[in-house]
Amino acid sequence: MKEEKYYLAIFKSKNYAIQINYILENLGYRNFQLVSTPCEIQAGCGYCIKFREVKDLEILKSESKNIHVNIESLYCIERKGGMKTIKNLNYLI
């Protein structure tokens, strides 16, 4: 089984996530991805920003702050042995 670890930054609205992703792409960052928010985290239609390295959180926080948008919550997703765990990491934001 493939092991995988990544982070999801959740915003107040899908429009904020789209806007942040657009800014990051235009600045040349390729380590961020706009993805659908998993239903285990948030019900309904929404988008979030996915990234693999926790160090990239500082870039995301800085660019969000520049446009006065807050990261509402942060999650770490890990897949090991066919099991998926979701950890709330709000203490990092």
C-alpha positions as CSV (number, residue, x, y, z in Angstrom):
1,M,0.0,0.0,0.0
2,K,1.1,3.5,-0.8
3,E,1.8,5.8,2.1
4,E,0.9,9.5,1.7
5,K,0.9,12.6,3.8
6,Y,-0.4,16.0,2.9
7,Y,-2.0,19.1,4.4
8,L,-5.3,20.9,3.6
9,A,-5.9,24.6,4.3
10,I,-9.6,25.4,4.6
11,F,-11.0,28.9,3.9
12,K,-14.3,30.6,4.8
13,S,-15.5,30.2,1.2
14,K,-14.6,28.4,-1.9
15,N,-14.0,31.8,-3.6
16,Y,-11.2,32.6,-1.1
17,A,-9.5,29.2,-1.9
18,I,-9.8,29.9,-5.6
19,Q,-8.4,33.4,-5.2
20,I,-5.4,32.2,-3.1
21,N,-4.7,29.5,-5.6
22,Y,-4.7,32.0,-8.5
23,I,-2.3,34.2,-6.6
24,L,0.1,31.4,-5.8
25,E,0.1,30.1,-9.4
26,N,0.8,33.6,-10.7
27,L,3.7,34.0,-8.2
28,G,5.2,30.8,-9.6
29,Y,4.4,28.4,-6.8
30,R,3.7,24.9,-8.1
31,N,3.6,23.1,-4.7
32,F,0.0,24.1,-4.0
33,Q,-3.2,22.6,-5.5
34,L,-6.8,23.6,-5.5
35,V,-8.9,20.5,-4.5
36,S,-12.4,19.7,-3.3
37,T,-12.7,19.7,0.5
38,P,-13.3,16.1,1.7
39,C,-16.7,15.5,3.1
40,E,-15.2,14.2,6.4
41,I,-14.0,17.8,7.0
42,Q,-16.7,19.9,5.6
43,A,-20.2,19.1,4.3
44,G,-21.3,20.7,1.1
45,C,-19.4,22.0,-1.9
46,G,-16.1,23.6,-1.2
47,Y,-12.5,23.9,-2.2
48,C,-9.3,24.0,-0.2
49,I,-5.6,24.3,-0.8
50,K,-3.5,21.1,-0.7
51,F,0.2,21.0,-0.1
52,R,2.7,18.4,1.0
53,E,5.3,20.2,3.1
54,V,4.5,21.9,6.4
55,K,7.1,24.5,5.6
56,D,4.9,25.7,2.7
57,L,2.3,26.8,5.3
58,E,4.3,30.0,5.9
59,I,4.0,30.9,2.2
60,L,0.3,30.3,2.3
61,K,-0.2,32.3,5.5
62,S,1.8,35.2,4.1
63,E,-0.1,35.4,0.8
64,S,-3.4,35.0,2.5
65,K,-2.6,37.8,4.9
66,N,-1.7,40.1,1.9
67,I,-5.2,39.9,0.7
68,H,-6.8,39.9,4.2
69,V,-8.1,36.4,4.0
70,N,-7.7,34.0,7.0
71,I,-7.1,30.3,6.9
72,E,-10.1,29.0,8.8
73,S,-8.6,25.5,9.6
74,L,-5.7,23.3,8.8
75,Y,-5.7,19.5,8.5
76,C,-3.0,16.8,8.1
77,I,-4.2,13.8,6.1
78,E,-2.2,10.5,6.3
79,R,-2.7,7.3,4.5
80,K,-1.0,4.2,5.8
81,G,-1.8,0.6,5.2
82,G,-5.2,1.4,3.6
83,M,-6.2,3.6,6.6
84,K,-6.8,7.3,6.3
85,T,-6.4,9.6,9.4
86,I,-7.4,13.2,9.6
87,K,-5.8,15.4,12.2
88,N,-6.9,19.0,13.0
89,L,-3.8,21.2,13.2
90,N,-5.3,24.6,14.0
91,Y,-2.6,25.3,16.5
92,L,-0.2,25.9,13.6
93,I,-2.3,28.7,12.1
